[in-house]
Amino acid sequence: MIRPLMPADRPRPSVPSRALVAFVGRTRLRWLGWLRPGFRHCFVVIEAEGGCIVCDPMVNRLLIGGLGAVTLDMVRRYCWQQGYTVLDARIDESGEGASLLRPFTCVEFVKRALSLRAPGVFTPWQLVRVLRARATAA
């Protein structure tokens, strides 16, 4: 008899640990105008085997794509050239993860991608502050 794989039995893929979070100030959505200038949207780029993966949660769609042999340093340089604020981030491998009962925004998506538990963080600027604090504590 074939037994289904239980979560504990499934092979666990290696989890990347390095990422970049980019913060964008431009937006076509007027209702985001109340957010801090320069920090109205965010997305994450995750380092993976053979390149990077960009994950950009937008209002009308979720853009996920491989960047081939592009490195995080190359992405960082490109984002700086575009005028984005870019922060290094690490993916928390402890398994704690983000809270599940939150509005699904770009900030919440980035928190989940990083497995970052920060229940009081809702805006890109709040996320910047948490990531900077995390970087100085490490």
N, C-alpha and C positions, 0 to 999 in steps of 0.2 A: 504494500500500500504506500502511495506517495503522500508524504506529509508536506503541507505548505510551509514555506519559510516564515519563521517568526522574526520580528524585528531584531532580536538578539542574534539570530543565525545569519542574517544577511551580511554579505561582505561590506565593509565600510570603506568607501573611497577615501583617498588621502584628501584632507581638507587644506586648501591653501591658507596661508597665514598672513600674506601681505596684500594690501590694497591701497588705493587712493580714493579719496572722496573729493569731488569737485563741486564748488559752489558757484552758481551763476546768478548774475544780477538782472539780466534781461529776461523779460517775459512778455508774451502777448496777452496775457490774462490780466485784465484790469483789477479783478478782485484780489489779486496777490500784491497789489500796490501798497498795502499796509505793512507788508514784511520789510525788514531792514534792507535798505539799498545794498546791492552786491550779494545778497543772500536770500534770493527768492525761489531758488530751486537747487536741488542737489542730485548727484548721481554717483555711482561707485564703479571703479574699475578694479577688477580682481586679477591678481597674478595667478596664472595657471600653467600647466606644463605646455611648453611650446608657444607661449604668448600670453596675451591678456584677454579678459572678457569684460566688455562694457555692459553695464546694466543701468538703463536710464528710464525710470518710471515717470511717465508723463500722464497728463489728465486723461487723454483719450487712448493711450496704448502703452505697452511696456516694451521698450526696445532692449533686446539682448543680442549681442553679437560678438563673435570672436575677432580679435584684431591681428591674428596671425603671429608672426615672430616679433611683434612690437613689445618693447619692455616698458615697465612702469616709469622709468626715467624718460623715455620718449613721450609717453602720454603726459607726464608732468610738464615737460617742456612745451608741448602743444597746448595744453590747457592754460599755461601762463601766457603764451602768445595770444590766446583768445581773450585774456583778461579775467580768467576765472581764478578764484582762490582755491588752492589745492593743498590738502593735508594728507600726510601719510597716516595709514590706519592699519591695525592688525585685526585679524579675525579671531575672536575668542573661541578657543577649541574646548572650553570647559563643559560645553553642553548646556549652560544656563539659558542662553537665548533671550530674545526679547519677549515682551508681553504679547499675548495674542489678541486681546480685546482693545484695539486701538483703531482710529480711523486710518485707512490705508492711503498714506500720502507718500511723497518722495522721501521725506524724513523717516517715516516708519519703514519703508522699503530698505533704506540704507542701514538702519539699525538692525533689521532682521538679517541682511546680508552679512553684517559684521558680527552677528550674534551679540549685540550690545543691549544690555538691560539698562534702560534709562527712561523710566516711566513718565517723568515730568518733561521730557523733551518732545516738543511738537513742531518747532520752527527750525529752519536751516541755521539761523544764528545760534540758537540753543545747542544744536548739534555741534557747531564749530567750537563752542566753549567746552563742551564735554570732551571732544576729541583732543583739544589742546591740553586740557587738564590731565587726560589719560596719558598723553605723550610725555608730559613733564614728570608724572608719577612713575613712569617706567624706567 
